[in-house]
Amino acid sequence: MNLFRMPEVYFGNEAAGNLGGVLERRGARRIFLATGPHVAKSEGFAMIRDIAAQDGREVAVFSDTTADPSILLVEAMTKAARDFRADCVLGIGGGSPLDAAKIVAVLLEHNVPAASLVGTNLVPPRHIPLVLIPTTAGTASEVTIYSILTDTAAGMKAAVCSPEIIPDAAFLIPALTHSMPASVTAATGIDALCHATEAYTSKRRNPYSDVMALKAVRLISENLLTAQREPHNARAREAMLMASFFAGLSFNNSSTTAVHAFAYPLGGAHHLPHGLANSLMFAAVFRHNTPGHEERMADLAEAFTGVRDPHALIPAVNALRRDLGMPMSLREALVPESDLERMAENVMTVTRLLSVNANPITLPDARRIFREAYDGE
């Protein structure tokens, strides 16, 4: 078992009060604040920006981070940070700005192409302070070794995997998640569910990741629908942010598996939101993974439904997806049927994730899984 360190974590609606002290202790004077256009207009963002600018600190805001940030975008962000002479990177938003901020913190210190970091343990030592604040409850980028970028030329996601991009501090403030639209609440919540269930069935699972995964599954089952239907329900929003955190700790120490692998071409080529792509692939992948792993599936079903039946999980997750108003098939999500073969071939290159999947996946398996996801139930 190999466990990665955690950042300093501050959880709760009063957690932002610790931000100034964290920046001061790390000698941050010129802060590059990375976010997206939607978050940049929020009151929560203004609060964080104002705290960061206290005590004579200077702040430069980059608010043009896009969903599925490309390698080229990250390099443009780095140029802006260098021009500002930033000595600290602060990311606030969903997974995309947080993932981008992680890479900017490295490139500020090391003049290398962003593409050279793609892979496992290819990131040089980072000393630039990095602080992340999520406004969604799903990606858990604020506690993980991963940053997911888009290789636009290949039409695929590209993963940077290194403990060097674990942030120094993370602030989990439930009130910042209240403004999530219903569709984002659904997609990020199912993303967290995929993190937990994949981690629990990964070949790299361990006792620590198991505990975190099952706790996340229970919290999501009990709170996701309420968080979507009652966006200002403080208890549900807090529970979902905690679930995302636990799921992140779980997969950070065991890895996601084939659901995420199959989501890569959907996000890279068709620009489906990451959580939605995972949602669309969940049932087909977990049907493939159930044979030979019935006990693990029964554990997950019991955590999610209260019923210890290895075949109960997939129908229950599908019912939740339907209640959340999510597309139930690739066809419904407007993915062209003609792309299934190309995506099946592309997914076979994601060996980092397929190698730890519960059951082996061949090219014929990949074709069948995409076909099942295209047809839906």
Summary of the structure (lengths in Angstrom):
residues: 377
radius of gyration: 19.6
end to end distance: 37.9
largest distance: 60.3
contacts: 1431
relative contact order: 0.11
helix: 56%
strand: 12%
